[in-house]
Each structure stands twice: as C-alpha cells, then as structure tokens.
Amino acid sequence: MIKNILLVALGGAAGSACRYLVGRVVNITDFPIATLAVNLLGCMLIGFLVGIMDRNFLSPEFKLLLISGFCGGFTTFSTFANESLAMIKAGDLLLSGLYIGISVILGILAVWLGLQLAK
C-alpha cells in the first residue's frame, strides 16, 4: 500500500511540475490557453496510456505512476472550472461557453486520439 501511495505521489509531483512549466511557456493571452493545453495533452496521454495498458504493455505500478499520478497532477479540472466561472462572472458568456465547449469536446477527441496512437 505504501509503495502504491509513493508511486502516485511521485507521478503527481512530476505532473504538477510539468503543468507549471507549460503554464509558464504557454500563458500568453487572457484566454486560459495554458489550462486548455495541459488538459488536452493530458487527455491524449491518458488515452494513449489506457490503450497500451489494454495490450498489457504497462504494469499496474506504471498505471498508478503515470495515469493516477502524472496525469492526475498534470491535468486540472478545478482550474478549468474556476477559470470558466471567472469568465461567466466577468460577463464573457460567449468566451466562457467557447472555452467549456472546446475543453469538453476536444478533451474527448484527445482521449480518442491517444487510444488510436496506442494501436
């Protein structure tokens, strides 16, 4: 049990650090492009990892490290929700709707793409 917790924690720390770095590089507009980027990349990565796991290429330990840990730390639903609410409160209903729609639809497509890449 302790080993599993450490694997998730290690992966989560690495994912969070990568999310921070992407945010520093990509955050160039008022639109929350950095959050969108990490969430879409994370969706594609989790699709890819699930796809290769389905073929038994990853051990359960790697699943904890990479899917629960890294992808969990890298992607950020809470930031997405907070940014969406901030846009709504600011009266940017069209922009918030666009952000929410793009995030959900492209997120699902990114998981699908990741699964396809794993084939």
C-alpha positions in Angstrom: 0.0 0.0 0.0 2.8 2.5 0.9 4.5 1.6 -2.4 1.4 2.5 -4.3 0.9 5.8 -2.5 4.5 6.7 -3.2 4.1 5.9 -6.9 1.0 8.1 -7.2 2.8 10.9 -5.2 5.9 10.7 -7.4 3.9 10.8 -10.6 1.6 13.6 -9.3 4.6 15.7 -8.3 6.1 15.3 -11.8 2.8 16.0 -13.5 2.3 19.1 -11.4 5.7 20.4 -12.2 5.2 19.8 -15.9 1.8 21.6 -15.6 3.5 24.6 -14.0 6.2 24.7 -16.8 3.6 24.5 -19.6 1.7 27.4 -17.9 4.9 29.5 -17.8 5.6 28.9 -21.5 2.0 28.9 -23.0 0.2 31.5 -20.9 0.3 34.4 -23.4 -3.3 35.6 -23.6 -6.2 36.4 -21.3 -7.8 33.2 -22.6 -6.8 30.3 -20.4 -4.8 28.6 -23.1 -2.3 27.0 -20.7 -5.1 25.1 -18.8 -6.7 24.1 -22.1 -3.3 22.9 -23.4 -2.4 20.8 -20.3 -5.9 19.3 -20.1 -5.9 18.4 -23.8 -2.4 17.0 -23.7 -3.3 15.1 -20.5 -6.5 13.7 -22.2 -4.4 12.4 -25.2 -1.8 11.0 -22.9 -4.3 9.1 -20.7 -6.0 7.7 -23.8 -2.6 6.5 -25.1 -1.7 5.0 -21.7 -5.0 3.2 -21.4 -4.6 2.0 -24.9 -1.2 0.4 -24.3 -2.4 -0.9 -20.9 -5.2 -2.7 -22.7 -2.5 -4.6 -24.5 -0.7 -5.4 -21.2 2.3 -3.1 -22.0 2.1 -1.4 -18.6 2.2 -3.0 -15.2 -0.3 -2.0 -12.5 2.6 0.0 -10.9 3.1 2.1 -14.0 -0.7 2.7 -14.2 -0.5 4.2 -10.7 2.6 6.2 -11.5 1.5 7.5 -15.0 -2.3 7.6 -15.0 -3.3 8.3 -11.4 -0.1 10.1 -10.6 1.3 12.0 -13.6 -2.0 12.6 -15.5 -3.8 13.4 -12.3 -1.2 16.0 -11.3 -0.7 17.4 -14.9 -4.4 18.0 -15.7 -6.5 20.3 -13.7 -10.3 20.2 -13.7 -10.5 22.6 -10.7 -8.6 25.3 -12.5 -10.7 24.8 -15.6 -13.9 25.2 -13.5 -12.5 28.3 -11.7 -11.5 30.0 -15.0 -14.9 29.2 -16.5 -16.7 30.7 -13.6 -14.4 33.8 -13.6 -15.3 34.4 -17.3 -19.0 34.0 -16.6 -18.8 36.4 -13.6 -17.0 38.9 -15.9 -19.9 38.7 -18.3 -17.9 36.9 -21.0 -20.6 34.4 -21.7 -19.6 33.7 -25.3 -16.0 33.2 -24.4 -16.8 31.0 -21.4 -19.1 28.9 -23.5 -16.5 28.5 -26.1 -13.9 27.6 -23.5 -16.1 25.0 -21.9 -17.3 23.5 -25.2 -13.8 23.4 -26.7 -12.4 21.8 -23.5 -15.0 19.1 -23.3 -15.3 18.2 -27.0 -11.6 18.4 -27.8 -10.8 16.6 -24.5 -12.9 13.6 -25.6 -11.4 13.7 -29.0 -7.9 13.8 -27.5 -8.6 10.7 -25.4 -9.8 9.0 -28.6 -6.7 10.2 -30.5 -4.5 8.8 -27.7 -6.2 5.5 -27.9 -5.7 5.4 -31.7 -2.0 6.2 -31.3 -1.6 3.3 -28.9 -2.8 0.8 -31.6 
